[in-house]
Amino acid sequence: MPRYEYRCRACGTTFELNRPMAESSAPASCPDGHDDTVKLLSTVAVTGTASSSSAAPPARPASGGGGGGGCCGGGCCG
């Protein structure tokens, strides 16, 4: 279930609620009982490591081989 963050305008308390997405816009009371609250925009941090299948391809040699000149598949650069 998603977690939403709110701030109370009356006392300044920031709090979180777990609620279904269908209720994300429903009013929320702060822990101190105030009803004047606003839903905050939350940031999401995704961390992890790349697997070998998604790693960048090896660099091409700077000189010689490899064909193609770069533009249009090598048709306009020589």
C-alpha positions, 0 to 999 in steps of 0.5 A: 500500500502506498505511503503519502506524506502530509503537513498540517497547516495549523501546527506544522507537523509532517506525518505519513499515512498508508492508504490505498491509491483511490484514497490519496486525495481524501482529507487527512487529519494530523496526529494532533487532530487538526483537519487543515492538512496538505498532501506533499509531493514525495521524492523517490530514491531508487538504488541498486547496481547494474547487472552485466547485461545492462552495462555499457558496451565496450569502447571502440578502438580510437584508430583503425577498424570498425568501419562506418564513419559515424553519420548515416551508418558511414555513408557520408563520412569517410 
